[in-house]
Amino acid sequence: MKKNLNNLANLLMALITMRKELQLEVATESELAVLAAIYDLSNHGKTDVHISLLKDHQLVRKLPKPTLYNALKGLAEKGECTHVGTERSGLYRISG
């Protein structure tokens, strides 16, 4: 049990360090989950991701729809992802 707690503590500390390095310290937990899911589904930022696939990803599957859409909006405002195509296209991509 103590080893598992040590591993958990190390993992959380690594996450804090990664957030600082990626300049994502102000991102919410939901935004981080959505950003990671988009990155995972987009072949590491190479393709666009449709919202229907995003909703099914294990990192965001349990998020309520309003939270998912608020996270997408927040990420877009922060310049981390962009909505692609028409207003109703449902496509998103990693910025940069």
C-alpha positions as CSV (number, residue, x, y, z in Angstrom):
1,M,0.0,0.0,0.0
2,K,2.8,2.5,0.9
3,K,4.6,1.8,-2.4
4,N,1.3,2.5,-4.3
5,L,0.9,5.8,-2.3
6,N,4.4,6.7,-3.1
7,N,3.8,6.0,-6.8
8,L,0.6,8.1,-6.7
9,A,2.5,11.0,-5.1
10,N,5.2,10.8,-7.7
11,L,2.7,10.7,-10.5
12,L,0.8,13.8,-9.2
13,M,4.1,15.7,-8.8
14,A,5.1,14.8,-12.3
15,L,1.7,16.0,-13.5
16,I,2.2,19.4,-11.8
17,T,5.6,19.7,-13.4
18,M,4.2,18.8,-16.8
19,R,1.4,21.4,-16.5
20,K,4.0,24.1,-15.8
21,E,6.2,23.0,-18.7
22,L,3.2,23.0,-21.1
23,Q,2.0,26.3,-19.6
24,L,-1.4,24.7,-18.7
25,E,-1.4,25.7,-15.1
26,V,-4.6,27.7,-15.5
27,A,-6.5,24.9,-17.4
28,T,-9.2,23.1,-15.5
29,E,-9.2,19.3,-14.9
30,S,-11.9,19.0,-17.5
31,E,-9.9,21.0,-20.0
32,L,-6.9,18.9,-19.5
33,A,-8.9,15.7,-20.0
34,V,-10.5,17.1,-23.2
35,L,-7.1,18.3,-24.5
36,A,-5.5,15.0,-23.8
37,A,-8.4,13.1,-25.5
38,I,-8.2,15.3,-28.6
39,Y,-4.5,14.7,-28.8
40,D,-4.9,11.0,-28.4
41,L,-7.6,10.7,-31.0
42,S,-5.9,13.0,-33.5
43,N,-2.9,10.8,-34.1
44,H,-0.8,13.1,-31.8
45,G,-2.2,16.3,-33.3
46,K,-2.0,15.3,-37.0
47,T,-5.8,14.9,-37.8
48,D,-9.0,16.6,-36.8
49,V,-11.3,14.9,-34.2
50,H,-15.1,14.8,-34.4
51,I,-17.1,15.5,-31.3
52,S,-18.8,12.1,-31.5
53,L,-15.5,10.3,-31.1
54,L,-14.4,12.7,-28.4
55,K,-17.5,12.1,-26.3
56,D,-16.7,8.4,-26.3
57,H,-13.1,8.7,-25.3
58,Q,-12.4,7.2,-21.8
59,L,-10.9,10.5,-20.5
60,V,-14.1,12.5,-21.1
61,R,-16.8,9.9,-21.4
62,K,-18.2,10.7,-17.9
63,L,-18.1,14.5,-18.4
64,P,-21.6,16.0,-18.6
65,K,-22.2,17.5,-22.1
66,P,-22.2,21.2,-20.8
67,T,-18.8,20.5,-19.1
68,L,-17.4,19.1,-22.3
69,Y,-18.5,22.1,-24.4
70,N,-17.3,24.5,-21.7
71,A,-13.9,22.8,-21.7
72,L,-13.7,23.1,-25.5
73,K,-14.7,26.7,-25.3
74,G,-12.0,27.4,-22.6
75,L,-9.4,25.5,-24.6
76,A,-10.2,27.6,-27.7
77,E,-10.0,30.8,-25.7
78,K,-6.6,29.7,-24.4
79,G,-5.4,28.9,-27.9
80,E,-5.0,25.2,-27.2
81,C,-7.5,23.8,-29.7
82,T,-9.7,25.2,-32.5
83,H,-13.0,24.4,-33.9
84,V,-12.6,23.5,-37.6
85,G,-15.1,24.0,-40.5
86,T,-18.6,25.3,-40.2
87,E,-20.3,26.2,-36.9
88,R,-22.0,22.7,-36.8
89,S,-19.1,20.6,-38.2
90,G,-18.2,19.2,-34.8
91,L,-14.5,19.0,-35.7
92,Y,-11.7,20.1,-33.4
93,R,-7.9,20.1,-33.7
94,I,-4.9,20.8,-31.5
95,S,-3.6,24.3,-32.1
96,G,-0.1,25.0,-33.2
